[in-house]
Amino acid sequence: MWQATQRRRTTLGEFADFLQISRVSLSQYINGRRLPDDENIAKMAVKLGTEVYELMGRDLDSTLLFIVKNWDKLTDKQKQNLLATMEANLKRR
């Protein structure tokens, strides 16, 4: 995805620089020797223009996906109510 926007082949180092993470860390993530911490996952998702759950290869159900996509449109009160409802539902499980 990123490489296509560059219109040329790029190196692992250039990609790491773009993601603002070390080359060693990126190599370890790619080779499965280490998992990125939450901060680097979030940083990579922002730089790649994707969501963290997509970057991690996880699917969200349609309701949660709708909430994620529309979160910024909600008022603070709506966010609080939604979170309280979700928390109550999780406690019932």
Secondary structure, 3 states (H helix, E strand, C coil): CHHHHHCCCCCHHHHHHHHCCCHHHHHHHHCCCCCCCHHHHHHHHHHHCCCHHHHCCCCCCHHHHHHHHHHHHCCHHHHHHHHHHHHHHHHHC
